[in-house]
Amino acid sequence: MDVFKTFLIEAAHYLPELPEGHKCSRLHGHSFRVEIHVAGPVGASTGWVIDYADIKQAFLPLYEQLDHRCLNDLDGLSNPTSENLARWIWERLKPALPGLSRIVVMETASAGTSLDGPGADETAGEASGSQC
């Protein structure tokens, strides 16, 4: 079974690796929607995979680092695409949530990315999915 909890993060960023003049190379903001998915068996006595409060507690330190911030200022997010943000969250959240199975980052209502499984595909190369 897979369960998830959604968080909303207001943050600014710019994408410094883009060509000069690209609109996403300028400072701008998003209302990011982040889904934290946890997979596991349904407990016989609890009837759930994990308490949603446990997901919230595990994500809280990251939420506090991300919300109402310029993402570029965070260590490890100098190029904060949605793909890199999903990877950044995964790497920091996995130790606190062993059942972590997926991170979804939506940067607009119609554009986002998801990261599944144990670790990001570190060798994927250039991704074209980010809208900025």
N, CA, C and O of each residue as an XYZ file, in Angstrom:
528
protein
N       0.868     -1.172      0.000
C       0.000      0.000      0.000
C       0.908      1.227      0.000
O       1.991      1.220      0.586
N       0.446      2.270     -0.665
C       1.179      3.534     -0.753
C       0.284      4.632     -0.199
O      -0.852      4.790     -0.648
N       0.778      5.386      0.762
C       0.038      6.529      1.308
C       0.885      7.778      1.100
O       2.101      7.695      0.929
N       0.230      8.934      1.116
C       0.998     10.166      0.940
C       0.368     11.311      1.690
O      -0.817     11.299      2.022
N       1.198     12.303      1.948
C       0.767     13.551      2.565
C       1.302     14.671      1.695
O       2.431     14.607      1.209
N       0.483     15.705      1.497
C       0.830     16.832      0.641
C       1.156     18.064      1.476
O       0.507     18.345      2.483
N       2.169     18.783      1.036
C       2.596     20.015      1.696
C       2.678     21.115      0.641
O       3.020     20.851     -0.512
N       2.366     22.337      1.035
C       2.485     23.497      0.158
C       3.639     24.357      0.640
O       3.743     24.676      1.825
N       4.498     24.724     -0.289
C       5.681     25.518      0.027
C       5.703     26.729     -0.895
O       5.621     26.595     -2.116
N       5.811     27.885     -0.311
C       5.972     29.118     -1.081
C       7.460     29.431     -1.101
O       8.080     29.582     -0.048
N       8.036     29.529     -2.297
C       9.473     29.766     -2.377
C       9.827     30.441     -3.693
O       9.101     30.350     -4.684
N      10.958     31.118     -3.669
C      11.503     31.757     -4.866
C      12.722     30.971     -5.328
O      13.356     30.255     -4.553
N      13.026     31.121     -6.597
C      14.253     30.539     -7.133
C      14.544     31.162     -8.491
O      13.711     31.870     -9.059
N      15.725     30.890     -8.995
C      16.101     31.201    -10.364
C      16.979     30.054    -10.828
O      17.604     29.374    -10.015
N      17.026     29.841    -12.117
C      17.793     28.724    -12.672
C      19.019     29.276    -13.393
O      18.927     29.694    -14.547
N      20.171     29.278    -12.712
C      21.360     29.945    -13.231
C      22.015     29.255    -14.421
O      22.866     29.855    -15.078
N      21.651     28.030    -14.712
C      22.288     27.289    -15.805
C      21.617     27.528    -17.152
O      22.065     27.000    -18.170
N      20.559     28.312    -17.167
C      19.840     28.571    -18.418
C      20.496     29.706    -19.192
O      21.226     30.511    -18.614
N      20.242     29.776    -20.489
C      20.814     30.852    -21.298
C      20.331     32.224    -20.823
O      19.217     32.367    -20.320
N      21.180     33.208    -20.992
C      20.811     34.576    -20.639
C      19.536     34.962    -21.396
O      19.404     34.696    -22.590
N      18.615     35.585    -20.689
C      17.359     36.000    -21.302
C      16.222     35.008    -21.114
O      15.061     35.365    -21.318
N      16.524     33.777    -20.733
C      15.449     32.813    -20.474
C      14.669     33.295    -19.259
O      15.271     33.686    -18.260
N      13.335     33.273    -19.325
C      12.519     33.823    -18.242
C      12.791     33.147    -16.905
O      12.649     33.780    -15.859
N      13.176     31.884    -16.918
C      13.396     31.167    -15.658
C      14.768     31.431    -15.055
O      15.067     30.968    -13.955
N      15.602     32.179    -15.777
C      16.891     32.556    -15.199
C      16.751     33.771    -14.282
O      17.682     34.129    -13.561
N      15.567     34.401    -14.321
C      15.297     35.533    -13.429
C      14.637     35.029    -12.140
O      13.962     33.999    -12.146
N      14.832     35.744    -11.059
C      14.210     35.402     -9.786
C      12.689     35.431     -9.927
O      12.121     36.404    -10.424
N      12.039     34.358     -9.485
C      10.579     34.259     -9.522
C      10.148     33.259     -8.467
O      10.987     32.565     -7.893
N       8.851     33.176     -8.204
C       8.370     32.301     -7.147
C       7.335     31.304     -7.623
O       6.744     31.441     -8.694
N       7.134     30.286     -6.782
C       6.142     29.250     -7.037
C       5.446     28.881     -5.733
O       5.993     29.044     -4.643
N       4.252     28.391     -5.876
C       3.563     27.706     -4.787
C       3.763     26.221     -5.055
O       2.920     25.576     -5.679
N       4.880     25.682     -4.580
C       5.211     24.280     -4.813
C       4.280     23.389     -4.007
O       3.992     23.666     -2.843
N       3.810     22.314     -4.637
C       3.080     21.269     -3.930
C       3.998     20.055     -3.873
O       4.455     19.559     -4.903
N       4.263     19.583     -2.659
C       5.163     18.450     -2.467
C       4.376     17.299     -1.862
O       3.744     17.452     -0.816
N       4.415     16.154     -2.515
C       3.795     14.937     -1.985
C       4.891     14.020     -1.477
O       5.867     13.750     -2.178
N       4.724     13.545     -0.258
C       5.638     12.582      0.345
C       4.897     11.252      0.420
O       3.902     11.136      1.135
N       5.375     10.250     -0.313
C       4.746      8.931     -0.364
C       5.536      7.945      0.476
O       6.767      7.940      0.458
N       4.819      7.116      1.208
C       5.412      6.055      2.018
C       4.693      4.760      1.669
O       3.463      4.713      1.642
N       5.465      3.707      1.402
C       4.896      2.408      1.053
C       5.196      1.393      2.149
O       6.232      1.450      2.812
N       4.272      0.477      2.318
C       4.476     -0.592      3.288
C       3.192     -1.368      3.493
O       2.158     -1.051      2.904
N       3.266     -2.374      4.325
C       2.064     -3.159      4.606
C       1.128     -2.406      5.554
O       1.568     -1.588      6.362
N      -0.138     -2.690      5.441
C      -1.133     -2.128      6.357
C      -1.036     -2.895      7.673
O      -1.131     -4.122      7.695
N      -0.845     -2.164      8.764
C      -0.738     -2.796     10.072
C      -2.025     -3.496     10.464
O      -3.116     -2.958     10.273
N      -1.899     -4.685     11.009
C      -3.080     -5.468     11.398
C      -3.902     -4.760     12.461
O      -5.131     -4.775     12.395
N      -3.254     -4.145     13.434
C      -4.003     -3.487     14.511
C      -4.329     -2.031     14.197
O      -5.414     -1.561     14.538
N      -3.405     -1.299     13.547
C      -3.645      0.125     13.268
C      -4.541      0.336     12.066
O      -5.320      1.288     12.026
N      -4.433     -0.554     11.081
C      -5.197     -0.374      9.856
C      -4.581      0.652      8.916
O      -5.223      1.079      7.956
N      -3.347      1.050      9.182
C      -2.684      2.019      8.316
C      -1.238      1.622      8.075
O      -0.681      0.780      8.779
N      -0.635      2.253      7.054
C       0.775      2.032      6.732
C       1.643      2.826      7.695
O       2.625      2.313      8.231
N       1.271      4.079      7.909
C       2.009      4.991      8.783
C       1.046      6.078      9.221
O       0.116      6.421      8.490
N       1.257      6.602     10.373
C       0.477      7.738     10.855
C       0.873      8.967     10.029
O       2.060      9.270      9.909
N      -0.098      9.672      9.465
C       0.204     10.871      8.688
C       0.981     11.884      9.526
O       1.782     12.650      8.990
N       0.751     11.890     10.818
C       1.491     12.793     11.702
C       2.978     12.472     11.706
O       3.800     13.371     11.888
N       3.336     11.213     11.508
C       4.747     10.835     11.440
C       5.402     11.367     10.161
O       6.565     11.770     10.175
N       4.655     11.364      9.068
C       5.173     11.943      7.823
C       5.389     13.444      8.012
O       6.424     13.994      7.634
N       4.389     14.090      8.607
C       4.491     15.535      8.843
C       5.683     15.861      9.728
O       6.433     16.793      9.439
N       5.863     15.112     10.791
C       6.975     15.348     11.722
C       8.324     15.161     11.033
O       9.251     15.937     11.265
N       8.438     14.146     10.195
C       9.692     13.892      9.488
C      10.008     14.998      8.484
O      11.170     15.361      8.305
N       8.972     15.537      7.825
C       9.181     16.564      6.804
C       9.338     17.959      7.389
O       9.894     18.836      6.728
N       8.871     18.185      8.595
C       8.869     19.522      9.193
C      10.216     20.242      9.133
O      10.235     21.413      8.753
N      11.335     19.621      9.480
C      12.609     20.349      9.391
C      12.936     20.814      7.966
O      13.511     21.886      7.780
N      12.572     20.017      6.973
C      12.815     20.419      5.588
C      11.860     21.527      5.171
O      12.254     22.480      4.499
N      10.603     21.394      5.573
C       9.614     22.433      5.291
C      10.102     23.783      5.801
O      10.015     24.790      5.099
N      10.612     23.794      7.020
C      11.090     25.044      7.613
C      12.283     25.620      6.855
O      12.465     26.837      6.822
N      13.090     24.764      6.252
C      14.222     25.244      5.454
C      13.776     25.789      4.099
O      14.425     26.678      3.549
N      12.665     25.261      3.553
C      12.224     25.587      2.199
C      11.203     26.715      2.119
O      11.275     27.546      1.215
N      10.262     26.757      3.044
C       9.133     27.676      2.929
C       9.565     29.130      3.101
O      10.293     29.479      4.031
N       9.093     29.966      2.175
C       9.387     31.393      2.159
C      10.892     31.675      2.141
O      11.397     32.534      2.862
N      11.578     30.923      1.297
C      13.025     31.080      1.120
C      13.338     31.214     -0.365
O      12.510     30.922     -1.228
N      14.556     31.662     -0.629
C      15.112     31.574     -1.978
C      15.856     30.248     -2.027
O      16.873     30.084     -1.352
N      15.368     29.312     -2.808
C      15.916     27.958     -2.822
C      17.393     27.934     -3.200
O      18.136     27.072     -2.732
N      17.823     28.865     -4.036
C      19.224     28.915     -4.445
C      20.164     29.123     -3.271
O      21.339     28.764     -3.353
N      19.672     29.695     -2.184
C      20.506     29.976     -1.019
C      20.750     28.741     -0.155
O      21.589     28.779      0.745
N      20.034     27.651     -0.412
C      20.174     26.453      0.409
C      21.330     25.586     -0.089
O      21.511     25.401     -1.292
N      22.099     25.065      0.846
C      23.211     24.190      0.512
C      22.695     22.994     -0.286
O      21.798     22.283      0.168
N      23.252     22.776     -1.457
C      22.838     21.663     -2.302
C      21.766     22.011     -3.322
O      21.358     21.148     -4.098
N      21.299     23.261     -3.338
C      20.254     23.656     -4.298
C      20.653     24.889     -5.107
O      19.835     25.784     -5.319
N      21.892     24.937     -5.554
C      22.328     26.098     -6.327
C      21.615     26.178     -7.684
O      21.515     27.260     -8.263
N      21.122     25.049     -8.192
C      20.341     25.004     -9.429
C      19.023     24.294     -9.109
O      18.853     23.121     -9.442
N      18.080     25.011     -8.457
C      16.887     24.372     -7.892
C      15.757     24.112     -8.885
O      14.676     24.692     -8.783
N      16.024     23.238     -9.835
C      14.941     22.757    -10.702
C      14.022     21.885     -9.846
O      14.392     21.491     -8.740
N      12.854     21.592    -10.342
C      11.957     20.685     -9.614
C      12.603     19.314     -9.441
O      12.436     18.668     -8.406
N      13.336     18.875    -10.452
C      14.021     17.596    -10.381
C      15.054     17.599     -9.243
O      15.119     16.663     -8.446
N      15.849     18.659     -9.187
C      16.864     18.746     -8.134
C      16.243     18.930     -6.757
O      16.774     18.430     -5.765
N      15.126     19.640     -6.689
C      14.432     19.799     -5.413
C      13.904     18.453     -4.924
O      14.020     18.145     -3.738
N      13.330     17.649     -5.810
C      12.839     16.320     -5.424
C      13.991     15.466     -4.894
O      13.841     14.784     -3.880
N      15.127     15.501     -5.569
C      16.296     14.731     -5.132
C      16.798     15.229     -3.776
O      17.148     14.426     -2.910
N      16.832     16.547     -3.591
C      17.297     17.165     -2.344
C      16.420     16.713     -1.178
O      16.923     16.344     -0.117
N      15.107     16.745     -1.386
C      14.180     16.299     -0.341
C      14.396     14.818     -0.051
O      14.476     14.423      1.112
N      14.492     13.993     -1.098
C      14.666     12.549     -0.927
C      15.886     12.247     -0.049
O      15.798     11.493      0.921
N      17.011     12.843     -0.405
C      18.265     12.548      0.303
C      18.188     12.901      1.784
O      18.812     12.234      2.609
N      17.447     13.919      2.125
C      17.358     14.360      3.514
C      16.225     13.675      4.287
O      16.281     13.568      5.512
N      15.222     13.224      3.581
C      14.054     12.632      4.234
C      14.161     11.115      4.400
O      13.596     10.558      5.341
N      14.864     10.453      3.514
C      14.939      8.992      3.536
C      15.399      8.433      4.891
O      14.815      7.448      5.342
N      16.401      8.997      5.560
C      16.799      8.441      6.862
C      15.682      8.493      7.913
O      15.612      7.623      8.782
N      14.822      9.492      7.841
C      13.741      9.634      8.825
C      12.497      8.832      8.456
O      11.669      8.542      9.319
N      12.360      8.474      7.183
C      11.189      7.726      6.703
C      11.668      6.521      5.891
O      11.744      6.604      4.665
N      11.988      5.424      6.538
C      12.510      4.253      5.819
C      11.590      3.737      4.721
O      12.073      3.166      3.744
N      10.284      3.921      4.854
C       9.341      3.465      3.835
C       9.134      4.455      2.705
O       8.275      4.244      1.849
N       9.914      5.541      2.688
C       9.768      6.550      1.636
C       9.830      5.879      0.274
O      10.769      5.138     -0.016
N       8.825      6.139     -0.566
C       8.766      5.470     -1.860
C       8.697      6.429     -3.040
O       9.019      6.049     -4.166
N       8.280      7.671     -2.796
C       8.127      8.611     -3.906
C       8.066     10.030     -3.374
O       7.512     10.291     -2.306
N       8.647     10.940     -4.139
C       8.521     12.376     -3.908
C       7.942     12.975     -5.180
O       8.454     12.721     -6.271
N       6.897     13.756     -5.058
C       6.322     14.483     -6.189
C       6.451     15.962     -5.880
O       6.068     16.415     -4.801
N       6.994     16.717     -6.833
C       7.108     18.174     -6.705
C       6.372     18.796     -7.878
O       6.757     18.616     -9.033
N       5.314     19.528     -7.571
C       4.568     20.280     -8.592
C       4.936     21.745     -8.428
O       4.748     22.323     -7.358
N       5.459     22.340     -9.485
C       5.824     23.751     -9.385
C       4.738     24.671     -9.926
O       4.699     25.858     -9.606
N       3.863     24.114    -10.744
C       2.661     24.822    -11.187
C       1.524     23.804    -11.146
O       1.742     22.636    -10.826
N       0.327     24.245    -11.468
C      -0.814     23.330    -11.467
C      -0.691     22.260    -12.540
O      -1.352     21.225    -12.455
N       0.147     22.491    -13.550
C       0.219     21.538    -14.656
C       1.620     21.011    -14.950
O       1.812     20.303    -15.938
N       2.613     21.346    -14.102
C       3.981     20.900    -14.374
C       4.677     20.475    -13.093
O       4.641     21.176    -12.081
N       5.304     19.323    -13.158
C       6.027     18.839    -11.988
C       6.880     17.641    -12.324
O       7.046     17.278    -13.489
N       7.418     17.033    -11.289
C       8.287     15.875    -11.456
C       8.055     14.904    -10.314
O       7.535     15.280     -9.263
N       8.443     13.655    -10.523
C       8.356     12.681     -9.438
C       9.629     11.852     -9.414
O      10.260     11.602    -10.441
N       9.978     11.439     -8.221
C      11.162     10.614     -7.999
C      10.700      9.377     -7.259
O      10.137      9.473     -6.169
N      10.936      8.218     -7.845
C      10.483      6.951     -7.277
C      11.664      6.096     -6.843
O      12.733      6.122     -7.453
N      11.450      5.355     -5.798
C      12.375      4.310     -5.421
C      13.591      4.759     -4.647
O      13.745      5.938     -4.330
N      14.449      3.811     -4.347
C      15.609      4.073     -3.492
C      16.716      4.818     -4.224
O      17.605      4.198     -4.808
N      16.663      6.129     -4.194
C      17.722      6.944     -4.791
C      17.332      7.495     -6.138
O      16.543      6.905     -6.876
N      17.897      8.624     -6.434
C      17.635      9.262     -7.718
C      18.508      8.640     -8.793
O      19.556      8.062     -8.504
N      18.067      8.763    -10.025
C      18.895      8.320    -11.136
C      19.952      9.391    -11.338
O      19.756     10.340    -12.097
N      21.066      9.229    -10.657
C      22.125     10.240    -10.650
C      22.806     10.389    -12.003
O      23.523     11.365    -12.220
N      22.603      9.454    -12.906
C      23.291      9.507    -14.189
C      22.352      9.891    -15.323
O      22.664      9.667    -16.493
N      21.207     10.467    -14.983
C      20.208     10.751    -16.018
C      20.638     11.845    -16.978
O      20.128     11.903    -18.096
N      21.553     12.709    -16.583
C      21.999     13.778    -17.463
C      21.025     14.943    -17.435
O      20.361     15.179    -16.425
N      20.938     15.665    -18.531
C      20.084     16.837    -18.602
C      18.634     16.425    -18.685
O      18.270     15.574    -19.496
N      17.807     17.023    -17.854
C      16.372     16.767    -17.885
C      15.675     17.975    -18.482
O      16.084     19.113    -18.251
N      14.634     17.733    -19.241
C      13.912     18.838    -19.865
C      12.532     19.023    -19.272
O      11.730     19.779    -19.819
N      12.230     18.356    -18.169
C      10.889     18.394    -17.613
C      10.550     19.630    -16.816
O       9.369     19.921    -16.626
N      11.528     20.366    -16.344
C      11.240     21.492    -15.480
C      10.726     22.676    -16.273
O      11.289     23.033    -17.308
N       9.665     23.280    -15.789
C       9.106     24.465    -16.428
C       9.746     25.739    -15.900
O       9.657     26.785    -16.543
N      10.382     25.670    -14.754
C      11.106     26.708    -14.030
C      10.257     27.199    -12.911
O      10.673     28.084    -12.163
